[in-house]
Amino acid sequence: MKDNLDKITFSFGKNWQKFLVSLNDDRIKTAEDSIKEFLKCDNLKSFSFLDIGCGSGLFSYAAYNLGINKLVSVDVDPFSVSCCRYMREKAHNPQNWDIKEGSVLDKDFINDLGMFDIVYSWGVLHHTGKMWEAIENAASCVKKDGFFYISIYNNTDGLLDSNFWLSVKKLYNRSGALGKFILERLYMLLDITVNILKFKNPFKVIKNYRLSRGMDWETDIRDWLGGYPYEFATVEEVFGFMANKFPEFLLVNIKTTNSLGTNTFLFKRGTE
């Protein structure tokens, strides 16, 4: 990215530490279901799983609960690594679950991880500052016949387009505690208003927010506003990149959005 902040004041890991306070069995089950449903596979016992940008550790924990044979969780944020270690302790420190601190942009670090049946990176690679390089490095860890499961922020246009939110994120990261608090409340008000205009009960939407992936409404708002660097791409741009760099990868599942959310992709690596 051409325009980087001198100092990023948001830590994904610290945000996830707050989220873990509200973690319960229902959220964990929802996270497990989201993995199984998108992979279209109930039995993961023969698979190895790499979680790039493990964040709260929730989805690494969900993968472990699904019987993953080998699990490696990585994150560049030490607070996220700490969260994931907490989740590993919750699972009684299994020997087949390894946690490492490092960057997906560090090619040597990534190469040392090895190859995996499933490489999972949900809402992470667009926060590295070098999204396309991050996608390429992550995809290089996928075994033949393995799966590449990623979500990337959609490139939106219109009044509040992706570049507008890029400016908001810069403002949020430059702000002090009071400024962050105000921006969070303004975004909450905006989200509630949008739901009302869509004839949805905003309180019901907030209450049921965890039902999609086991996440938390307020945590995700802080994550959205503070998430910087921030890049985005259309579905077609992701397709074009993968076709150029990894022509052997075939799309097997996709979930798209026409809004500010993420487009989620599942590619399977075949033979070249």
Secondary structure, DSSP 8 states (H G I E B T S, - for coil): -----S-----HHHHHHHHHTT--HHHHHHHHHHHHHHHT-S--TT-EEEEES-TTSHHHHHHHHTT-SEEEEEES-HHHHHHHHHHHHHTT--TTEEEEE--TT-HHHHHHH--EEEEEEES-GGGSS-HHHHHHHHHTTEEEEEEEEEEEEB---STT-HHHHHHHHHHHHHS-HHHHHHHHHHHHHHHHHHHHHTT--HHHHHHTTHHHHS--HHHHHHHHHH--S---B-HHHHHHHHHHH-TTEEEEEEE--SSSSEEEEEEEE---
